[in-house]
Amino acid sequence: MNAPTATTQYVCLEGIQHGNRFYTGYTPGKDPTKSAKGETWYKVLGYAETSEQAQAIIYPLPGDADRAVAKYMANMLAVTRGM
């Protein structure tokens, strides 16, 4: 994992309980792993200066993004069908 720099714009996170991966804006001095109640919900995967770099951290292997989208769509279909 890389460390934040003066030009860091994004932090890439992974949910501890469900393994969901995403990136969000980075705020220096704020712990992105904590919930509003101070509970640790995420682990940091890395920091990025651009959206493209953040996506590469979240989906490091070819096909990872496609698999993530397919899994999300299957889960949403199951929810809408009451499964």
N, CA, C and O atoms as a MOPAC input file, in Angstrom:
PM7 MOZYME 1SCF
protein

 N      0.84700 1    -1.17900 1     0.00000 1
 C      0.00000 1     0.00000 1     0.00000 1
 C      0.88700 1     1.23500 1     0.00000 1
 O      1.88900 1     1.29300 1     0.71300 1
 N      0.51700 1     2.20300 1    -0.79300 1
 C      1.26100 1     3.44400 1    -0.82800 1
 C      0.75300 1     4.40400 1     0.24500 1
 O     -0.34600 1     4.22100 1     0.76800 1
 N      1.53500 1     5.41200 1     0.57100 1
 C      1.16300 1     6.40400 1     1.58000 1
 C      0.59200 1     7.64200 1     0.89100 1
 O      0.92600 1     7.91800 1    -0.26200 1
 N     -0.26800 1     8.39000 1     1.58900 1
 C     -0.80000 1     9.61100 1     0.98800 1
 C      0.29800 1    10.65900 1     0.81500 1
 O      1.25300 1    10.71200 1     1.59100 1
 N      0.14700 1    11.48500 1    -0.21000 1
 C      1.08100 1    12.57100 1    -0.47700 1
 C      0.30800 1    13.88700 1    -0.50500 1
 O     -0.90200 1    13.91400 1    -0.27600 1
 N      1.00800 1    14.95900 1    -0.78300 1
 C      0.36400 1    16.26900 1    -0.85300 1
 C     -0.62900 1    16.35900 1    -2.00400 1
 O     -1.52600 1    17.20100 1    -1.98000 1
 N     -0.47900 1    15.50100 1    -3.01300 1
 C     -1.37100 1    15.55000 1    -4.17800 1
 C     -2.42500 1    14.44500 1    -4.18200 1
 O     -3.14600 1    14.28400 1    -5.16600 1
 N     -2.52000 1    13.69000 1    -3.10000 1
 C     -3.50000 1    12.60000 1    -3.01200 1
 C     -4.92200 1    13.16100 1    -3.07900 1
 O     -5.27500 1    14.07600 1    -2.33500 1
 N     -5.72600 1    12.60500 1    -3.97400 1
 C     -7.12400 1    13.01900 1    -4.14200 1
 C     -8.11300 1    11.96100 1    -3.66700 1
 O     -9.22400 1    12.28300 1    -3.24600 1
 N     -7.69600 1    10.68000 1    -3.73700 1
 C     -8.61400 1     9.57900 1    -3.44000 1
 C     -7.97900 1     8.57500 1    -2.48600 1
 O     -6.76000 1     8.41200 1    -2.44600 1
 N     -8.83800 1     7.90500 1    -1.72000 1
 C     -8.42200 1     6.77900 1    -0.89300 1
 C     -9.27600 1     5.59000 1    -1.32300 1
 O    -10.48900 1     5.71700 1    -1.49000 1
 N     -8.63900 1     4.43800 1    -1.49900 1
 C     -9.32300 1     3.21600 1    -1.91600 1
 C     -9.53000 1     2.34300 1    -0.68200 1
 O     -8.59300 1     2.08900 1     0.07600 1
 N    -10.75000 1     1.89400 1    -0.49200 1
 C    -11.10600 1     1.15900 1     0.71200 1
 C    -11.72800 1    -0.18700 1     0.38600 1
 O    -12.26300 1    -0.39700 1    -0.70300 1
 N    -11.64700 1    -1.10600 1     1.36000 1
 C    -12.30900 1    -2.40200 1     1.26200 1
 C    -13.05000 1    -2.65000 1     2.56600 1
 O    -12.47300 1    -2.54600 1     3.64900 1
 N    -14.33500 1    -2.98000 1     2.45400 1
 C    -15.13600 1    -3.26500 1     3.63800 1
 C    -14.64200 1    -4.51800 1     4.34800 1
 O    -14.38500 1    -5.54100 1     3.71400 1
 N    -14.51100 1    -4.42900 1     5.65600 1
 C    -14.01400 1    -5.56100 1     6.44000 1
 C    -15.01900 1    -6.70400 1     6.45900 1
 O    -14.64200 1    -7.86700 1     6.31400 1
 N    -16.29700 1    -6.37800 1     6.63700 1
 C    -17.31400 1    -7.43000 1     6.77000 1
 C    -17.69000 1    -8.07900 1     5.43800 1
 O    -17.79400 1    -9.30300 1     5.35900 1
 N    -17.89200 1    -7.27700 1     4.39700 1
 C    -18.40600 1    -7.82400 1     3.12900 1
 C    -17.40100 1    -7.78800 1     1.98200 1
 O    -17.66300 1    -8.36200 1     0.92500 1
 N    -16.27200 1    -7.13800 1     2.16000 1
 C    -15.25900 1    -7.10500 1     1.11200 1
 C    -15.55500 1    -6.17200 1    -0.04700 1
 O    -14.89900 1    -6.24400 1    -1.08500 1
 N    -16.54200 1    -5.29100 1     0.12100 1
 C    -16.86100 1    -4.35000 1    -0.95500 1
 C    -15.70400 1    -3.36200 1    -1.12700 1
 O    -15.12900 1    -2.89300 1    -0.14400 1
 N    -15.37100 1    -3.05300 1    -2.36900 1
 C    -14.27700 1    -2.14100 1    -2.67600 1
 C    -14.81500 1    -0.89100 1    -3.36600 1
 O    -15.70500 1    -0.96000 1    -4.21500 1
 N    -14.25300 1     0.25100 1    -2.98000 1
 C    -14.64500 1     1.51300 1    -3.58500 1
 C    -13.57800 1     2.55700 1    -3.30500 1
 O    -12.67300 1     2.32900 1    -2.50200 1
 N    -13.68400 1     3.70600 1    -3.96900 1
 C    -12.80100 1     4.81000 1    -3.64500 1
 C    -13.63900 1     6.04800 1    -3.38100 1
 O    -14.75700 1     6.18700 1    -3.87700 1
 N    -13.06800 1     6.94000 1    -2.58800 1
 C    -13.74600 1     8.15600 1    -2.17900 1
 C    -12.70700 1     9.25500 1    -2.03800 1
 O    -11.50400 1     8.99600 1    -2.06200 1
 N    -13.17800 1    10.47500 1    -1.89200 1
 C    -12.25900 1    11.59600 1    -1.72700 1
 C    -11.43000 1    11.46400 1    -0.45400 1
 O    -11.91900 1    11.00300 1     0.57700 1
 N    -10.18300 1    11.87200 1    -0.54300 1
 C     -9.27100 1    11.80200 1     0.58900 1
 C     -9.22900 1    13.14700 1     1.30100 1
 O     -9.05100 1    14.18700 1     0.66600 1
 N     -9.39200 1    13.12400 1     2.62300 1
 C     -9.29400 1    14.31200 1     3.45700 1
 C     -8.15100 1    14.11900 1     4.43500 1
 O     -8.24100 1    13.26900 1     5.32000 1
 N     -7.07300 1    14.89200 1     4.29700 1
 C     -5.94700 1    14.74800 1     5.22400 1
 C     -6.39200 1    14.92300 1     6.67600 1
 O     -7.17700 1    15.81500 1     6.99800 1
 N     -5.88000 1    14.06500 1     7.52900 1
 C     -6.20500 1    14.14100 1     8.95100 1
 C     -7.45400 1    13.37800 1     9.35800 1
 O     -7.71000 1    13.21200 1    10.55100 1
 N     -8.23100 1    12.91600 1     8.40100 1
 C     -9.44800 1    12.16200 1     8.69700 1
 C     -9.17600 1    10.68700 1     8.45700 1
 O     -8.59200 1    10.32300 1     7.43700 1
 N     -9.59300 1     9.83300 1     9.38700 1
 C     -9.38200 1     8.38700 1     9.25400 1
 C    -10.49100 1     7.79500 1     8.39600 1
 O    -11.63300 1     7.70700 1     8.84800 1
 N    -10.18100 1     7.38700 1     7.16400 1
 C    -11.22400 1     6.87600 1     6.26900 1
 C    -11.70700 1     5.47400 1     6.62300 1
 O    -12.67700 1     4.99500 1     6.03500 1
 N    -11.05300 1     4.80800 1     7.57000 1
 C    -11.43800 1     3.44100 1     7.91700 1
 C    -12.55900 1     3.39300 1     8.95400 1
 O    -13.09900 1     2.32200 1     9.22900 1
 N    -12.90700 1     4.52600 1     9.52400 1
 C    -13.86700 1     4.57800 1    10.62500 1
 C    -15.24600 1     5.02400 1    10.17800 1
 O    -15.39400 1     5.80600 1     9.23900 1
 N    -16.25700 1     4.50700 1    10.87400 1
 C    -17.63100 1     4.97200 1    10.67400 1
 C    -17.81600 1     6.26500 1    11.45900 1
 O    -16.90700 1     6.70400 1    12.16400 1
 N    -18.98400 1     6.86900 1    11.33700 1
 C    -19.27500 1     8.09600 1    12.08400 1
 C    -19.24900 1     7.85200 1    13.59500 1
 O    -19.02500 1     8.77900 1    14.37200 1
 N    -19.47800 1     6.60900 1    14.00500 1
 C    -19.46000 1     6.25700 1    15.43000 1
 C    -18.07300 1     5.84100 1    15.90400 1
 O    -17.89800 1     5.49300 1    17.07200 1
 N    -17.08400 1     5.87300 1    15.01100 1
 C    -15.72200 1     5.52700 1    15.39500 1
 C    -15.37900 1     4.05600 1    15.28200 1
 O    -14.30300 1     3.63800 1    15.70900 1
 N    -16.28400 1     3.25800 1    14.71100 1
 C    -16.02000 1     1.82800 1    14.52200 1
 C    -15.20100 1     1.63100 1    13.24900 1
 O    -15.41100 1     2.33500 1    12.26200 1
 N    -14.27500 1     0.68400 1    13.26600 1
 C    -13.47400 1     0.40000 1    12.07900 1
 C    -14.28500 1    -0.47900 1    11.13800 1
 O    -14.61700 1    -1.62000 1    11.46000 1
 N    -14.59800 1     0.07100 1     9.97000 1
 C    -15.41200 1    -0.62900 1     8.97400 1
 C    -14.62800 1    -1.00400 1     7.73100 1
 O    -15.01600 1    -1.92400 1     7.01100 1
 N    -13.52700 1    -0.30500 1     7.46600 1
 C    -12.79600 1    -0.49100 1     6.21700 1
 C    -11.30400 1    -0.65600 1     6.45700 1
 O    -10.77600 1    -0.27100 1     7.49900 1
 N    -10.64000 1    -1.23900 1     5.46600 1
 C     -9.18300 1    -1.22400 1     5.44300 1
 C     -8.76100 1    -0.45700 1     4.19200 1
 O     -9.43300 1    -0.50900 1     3.16200 1
 N     -7.64800 1     0.24900 1     4.29600 1
 C     -7.15000 1     1.05400 1     3.18500 1
 C     -6.38400 1     0.15700 1     2.21800 1
 O     -5.47500 1    -0.57100 1     2.61800 1
 N     -6.76100 1     0.21600 1     0.94200 1
 C     -6.05000 1    -0.50900 1    -0.11200 1
 C     -4.93100 1     0.34200 1    -0.69300 1
 O     -3.90200 1    -0.18700 1    -1.11300 1
 N     -5.12400 1     1.64800 1    -0.71800 1
 C     -4.11600 1     2.54200 1    -1.25600 1
 C     -4.66500 1     3.93400 1    -1.48000 1
 O     -5.84500 1     4.20400 1    -1.25700 1
 N     -3.78500 1     4.80800 1    -1.92300 1
 C     -4.13100 1     6.20200 1    -2.18600 1
 C     -3.81800 1     6.51200 1    -3.64400 1
 O     -2.90300 1     5.93200 1    -4.22900 1
 N     -4.58900 1     7.43400 1    -4.23000 1
 C     -4.40900 1     7.74000 1    -5.65200 1
 C     -4.57000 1     9.22900 1    -5.90900 1
 O     -5.24700 1     9.94300 1    -5.17000 1
 N     -3.92900 1     9.67200 1    -6.97900 1
 C     -4.02900 1    11.06600 1    -7.39900 1
 C     -5.11100 1    11.26400 1    -8.45100 1
 O     -5.61800 1    12.37300 1    -8.61300 1
 N     -5.47400 1    10.19100 1    -9.17500 1
 C     -6.49900 1    10.28700 1   -10.21900 1
 C     -7.51800 1     9.16000 1   -10.04900 1
 O     -7.27100 1     8.16100 1    -9.37300 1
 N     -8.65400 1     9.35500 1   -10.68000 1
 C     -9.69300 1     8.32800 1   -10.66800 1
 C     -9.19500 1     7.03800 1   -11.32700 1
 O     -9.50800 1     5.94000 1   -10.86800 1
 N     -8.42800 1     7.17800 1   -12.39100 1
 C     -7.89800 1     6.01000 1   -13.09900 1
 C     -6.95600 1     5.20400 1   -12.20700 1
 O     -6.99600 1     3.97400 1   -12.21100 1
 N     -6.10500 1     5.90000 1   -11.44100 1
 C     -5.21100 1     5.21300 1   -10.50800 1
 C     -6.00600 1     4.49900 1    -9.42100 1
 O     -5.67100 1     3.37900 1    -9.03600 1
 N     -7.05600 1     5.14600 1    -8.93000 1
 C     -7.89700 1     4.54000 1    -7.89400 1
 C     -8.56300 1     3.26900 1    -8.41800 1
 O     -8.62400 1     2.26400 1    -7.70800 1
 N     -9.05700 1     3.30600 1    -9.64700 1
 C     -9.68800 1     2.13200 1   -10.23300 1
 C     -8.68900 1     0.99200 1   -10.38400 1
 O     -9.04100 1    -0.17200 1   -10.19600 1
 N     -7.44900 1     1.31900 1   -10.71900 1
 C     -6.40900 1     0.29100 1   -10.85800 1
 C     -6.06900 1    -0.34600 1    -9.51700 1
 O     -5.69600 1    -1.51800 1    -9.46800 1
 N     -6.19100 1     0.40000 1    -8.44000 1
 C     -5.95100 1    -0.15500 1    -7.10100 1
 C     -7.09000 1    -1.09600 1    -6.72200 1
 O     -6.85900 1    -2.17800 1    -6.18200 1
 N     -8.30400 1    -0.68300 1    -7.00600 1
 C     -9.47300 1    -1.48500 1    -6.63100 1
 C     -9.58100 1    -2.75200 1    -7.47800 1
 O     -9.91900 1    -3.81900 1    -6.96500 1
 N     -9.29600 1    -2.63200 1    -8.76700 1
 C     -9.38700 1    -3.75900 1    -9.69200 1
 C     -8.02400 1    -4.00300 1   -10.33100 1
 O     -7.80600 1    -3.60700 1   -11.47600 1
 N     -7.09400 1    -4.65300 1    -9.61000 1
 C     -5.72000 1    -4.78200 1   -10.09800 1
 C     -5.52300 1    -5.76800 1   -11.25600 1
 O     -4.54600 1    -5.65400 1   -11.99600 1
 N     -6.41800 1    -6.71600 1   -11.42200 1
 C     -6.24000 1    -7.72900 1   -12.46300 1
 C     -7.23600 1    -7.54400 1   -13.60200 1
 O     -8.35500 1    -7.08300 1   -13.37200 1
 N     -6.84700 1    -7.89600 1   -14.82700 1
 C     -7.79400 1    -7.80900 1   -15.94200 1
 C     -9.04800 1    -8.64100 1   -15.64300 1
 O     -8.95100 1    -9.79600 1   -15.22700 1
 N    -10.19200 1    -8.05600 1   -15.85400 1
 C    -11.44700 1    -8.76500 1   -15.61800 1
 C    -12.02700 1    -8.57100 1   -14.23200 1
 O    -13.18600 1    -8.92000 1   -14.00800 1
 N    -11.25900 1    -8.02300 1   -13.28700 1
 C    -11.77100 1    -7.82100 1   -11.92700 1
 C    -12.99500 1    -6.90500 1   -11.91100 1
 O    -13.97600 1    -7.18900 1   -11.22300 1
 N    -12.93800 1    -5.82200 1   -12.65800 1
 C    -14.05800 1    -4.87800 1   -12.68700 1
 C    -15.30100 1    -5.53800 1   -13.26200 1
 O    -16.39700 1    -5.35500 1   -12.73300 1
 N    -15.14800 1    -6.30200 1   -14.33600 1
 C    -16.29300 1    -6.98800 1   -14.94600 1
 C    -16.90100 1    -8.00200 1   -13.98300 1
 O    -18.12300 1    -8.11500 1   -13.88500 1
 N    -16.04600 1    -8.74200 1   -13.26800 1
 C    -16.55000 1    -9.71100 1   -12.28500 1
 C    -17.29400 1    -9.01300 1   -11.14600 1
 O    -18.31700 1    -9.51000 1   -10.67300 1
 N    -16.79000 1    -7.87900 1   -10.71300 1
 C    -17.43800 1    -7.13600 1    -9.63500 1
 C    -18.81300 1    -6.63600 1   -10.06500 1
 O    -19.77400 1    -6.71600 1    -9.29900 1
 N    -18.90900 1    -6.12300 1   -11.28500 1
 C    -20.19200 1    -5.64100 1   -11.79900 1
 C    -21.17400 1    -6.80500 1   -11.93800 1
 O    -22.34200 1    -6.67000 1   -11.57300 1
 N    -20.72200 1    -7.93200 1   -12.45500 1
 C    -21.59600 1    -9.10100 1   -12.60900 1
 C    -22.08800 1    -9.59900 1   -11.25900 1
 O    -23.25600 1    -9.96200 1   -11.12100 1
 N    -21.21200 1    -9.62200 1   -10.26600 1
 C    -21.60400 1   -10.06200 1    -8.92600 1
 C    -22.63200 1    -9.10200 1    -8.32700 1
 O    -23.60800 1    -9.53700 1    -7.71700 1
 N    -22.41500 1    -7.80600 1    -8.49900 1
 C    -23.35200 1    -6.80300 1    -8.00700 1
 C    -24.71900 1    -6.97200 1    -8.67000 1
 O    -25.74700 1    -6.92900 1    -7.99500 1
 N    -24.72900 1    -7.16300 1    -9.98700 1
 C    -25.99400 1    -7.32300 1   -10.70400 1
 C    -26.73200 1    -8.58500 1   -10.25100 1
 O    -27.95400 1    -8.56700 1   -10.10200 1
 N    -26.00500 1    -9.67000 1   -10.03200 1
 C    -26.62800 1   -10.91000 1    -9.55900 1
 C    -27.21600 1   -10.71300 1    -8.16900 1
 O    -28.31100 1   -11.19600 1    -7.88200 1
 N    -26.50000 1   -10.01300 1    -7.31100 1
 C    -27.00800 1    -9.75200 1    -5.96000 1
 C    -28.26300 1    -8.88900 1    -6.00100 1
 O    -29.22000 1    -9.15700 1    -5.27400 1
 N    -28.27000 1    -7.85700 1    -6.84200 1
 C    -29.43800 1    -6.98100 1    -6.94800 1
 C    -30.64000 1    -7.73600 1    -7.51300 1
 O    -31.77200 1    -7.51400 1    -7.08200 1
 N    -30.39900 1    -8.61600 1    -8.46300 1
 C    -31.48600 1    -9.41700 1    -9.02400 1
 C    -32.07000 1   -10.32700 1    -7.95200 1
 O    -33.28800 1   -10.48200 1    -7.86200 1
 N    -31.21000 1   -10.92400 1    -7.14400 1
 C    -31.68800 1   -11.78500 1    -6.06500 1
 C    -32.50900 1   -11.00100 1    -5.05400 1
 O    -33.52400 1   -11.49400 1    -4.56200 1
 N    -32.08100 1    -9.78700 1    -4.74300 1
 C    -32.81400 1    -8.94300 1    -3.79100 1
 C    -34.17900 1    -8.58000 1    -4.34500 1
 O    -35.17800 1    -8.64000 1    -3.62800 1
 N    -34.23000 1    -8.20200 1    -5.62300 1
 C    -35.51000 1    -7.78500 1    -6.20100 1
 C    -36.47500 1    -8.94700 1    -6.35800 1
 O    -37.69000 1    -8.75100 1    -6.39700 1
 N    -35.93800 1   -10.15900 1    -6.44900 1
 C    -36.78400 1   -11.33700 1    -6.53800 1
 C    -37.09700 1   -11.94400 1    -5.17400 1
 O    -37.81100 1   -12.94200 1    -5.08100 1
 N    -36.56000 1   -11.33800 1    -4.11700 1
 C    -36.83500 1   -11.80100 1    -2.75800 1
 C    -36.10100 1   -13.04900 1    -2.37000 1
 O    -36.57700 1   -13.80400 1    -1.52200 1
 N    -34.95200 1   -13.29200 1    -2.96400 1
 C    -34.18600 1   -14.50000 1    -2.65900 1
 C    -33.25100 1   -14.26900 1    -1.49800 1
 O    -32.52500 1   -15.18000 1    -1.10000 1

